[in-house]
Amino acid sequence: MRMIPGTRAIRKIIRTITFYTRLQKARKRGIVFERPNFIFLDRLDDSSVVVDVGCGHDADFSRYFIDKYGVRAIALDPTKKHAPFLRSFEDRASGKFKHVGIAVASTDGTITFHESCNNESGSILAEHANVQADQVSSYDVETVSLRSLPKRIEFAKIDLIKLDLEGAEYDLLRNADQQDLAPYDQIFVEFHHHCVEQYSERDTQRTVETMHAKGMQSFTLDNHNYLFYRT
């Protein structure tokens, strides 16, 4: 007898169909999908500047764009345990990669960062699932706003910025105005409604709508990772 799929299986099938339907549309727009989750417009070259915020210890986002396009990549990550790995890559990258140990936030200044001793990702949010569940090491880090970031890294125009902020992206993007966003041609955001209790998928949708109101177009394959861009 043929088994009828359960609710969870049906949802998985629907997500898979939606993903590949959107992927076909993405290709028509010139949007590229690269695993694990990168989406971007294919208009980069070796003169482009890519900023990798929340790069982790392996800076895979930076590595991908350096290898594919020869871009200059600037990685921002305040996590102390990641610094030796990033410094090693910087030494071997022939000037194409630079690590800066600061966090991106709504305002310039300092904030307490909670480094997970068990997982890759920490957060400036004490409510993050890793911070709640893991052993953590907390310390103050420098923060830079979207408006101040170009001057801080000495590039007036940024072709692509990735924001992997472990929940801090909501406050950052809602408070950003058009002048804050002006230097950025493409903004790739990993939303974290799945691991920060005070945010839901509806908060992600509200943030996307806010970005539309500020003049940015958007695209997503999974309602989780979004590309915001200018036409």
Secondary structure, 3 states (H helix, E strand, C coil): CCCCCCHHHHHHHHHHHHHHHHHHHHHHHCEEEECCCEEEECCCCCCCEEEEECCCCCCHHHHHHHHHHCCEEEEECCCHHHHHHHHHHHHHCCCCEEEECCEECCCCEEEEEEEECCCCCCECCCCEHHHHHCCEEEEEEEEECCCCHHHHHCCCCECEEEECCCCCHHHHHHHCCHHHHCCECEEEEECCCCCECCCCHHHHHHHHHHHHHCCCEEEECCCCEEEEECC
